[in-house]
Amino acid sequence: MSTEIIRPKRILVFLPEAAANAIVAKLAAHGHEAVAVSTFPEAFTALRSDNYSFAITTRPDIDLLRNIRSIPVINLEIFFHTEPAGDGPLITSKRFDSSAFMKRIEFLVQPLATRVEPARVEQAKHEGMPERRTPRWWMAVKVILGLPRRREGLKHVRS
């Protein structure tokens, strides 16, 4: 058995050069290794290398990246929120929600095995749901074929 050091993969930032460098600097300040690319050939080469766990870009380029390689992509635009700037209703500015952005980054940086799903999802799937009743026609078929009427003792394929 070999002891390999598993290094986290890098983050690909596919944006115009100035914006990409700003995002890479923000990620580096939080201890994440990110690479900025601004052209399609650079993005193509980067994604074909399999060194990136996910990408950050804007809405028009999401399909472009996913057509190269199927990886998670963060749409940077969803972290910009419009706020009124000043007294007039016509003047607005956009504010970047950096805390929500970093929470999304932290979630995607975690290995899949350690990601914690909300507990309520499991409850909604299994607890409190009535057991499905067998249709009458199926019960009649079981009687005719001499099959057991109940599923007791049988294991589900997934268990």
Residue, then its C-alpha position, 0 to 999 in steps of 0.5 A: m500500500s502506497t502513501e500518496i499525498i492527495r492534493p486538492k485540485r485547482i480552481l479554473v477562473f475563466l473571465p476577462e483578464a482583469a476580473a479573473n486576476a481579481i478573483v484569483a487574488k481573492l481565492a489565493a487570500h483564502g488559501h485556494e490555488a486558482v488559475a486565471v484564463s481569458t481565452f478559449p484555447e487557454a480554457f480548452t487546454a486547462l480543462r483537458s488536463d484534468n487538474y481542475s475540480f471546478a470552474i468560475t465564469t459568467r452565464p454565457d460561458i458556462d455551456l462552453l466550459r461544460n462542452i469541453r469537460s463536465i465539471p461543476v461551474i460557478n456562475l459569478e453573476i449570481f453573487f452580484h446584487t442590485e442595490p439602490a445608490g442614492d435617493g433616486p429610484l433610477i440610480t442603482s449599483k451592484r454589490f458583490d456578495s463575497s461571503a456567499f461566494m466564499k461559502r460556495i467555494e468552500f463547499l465545492v473544495q471539500p471532497l465529495a465524501t465529506r460534503v454534508e447534506p442537510a439532514r432534512v433531505e434524508q428525513a423527507k425521503h424516508e421518515g414520515m412517509p406511509e409505506r406504499r400499499t400493494p395494488r389489488w391486481w398485484m395481490a391477485v397475481k401473487v395469489i394465483l402464482g403462489l408468491p408470498r403476499r408480504r415482502e418480509g424477509l426480502k432485501h431491497v437490491r440497494s441495501 
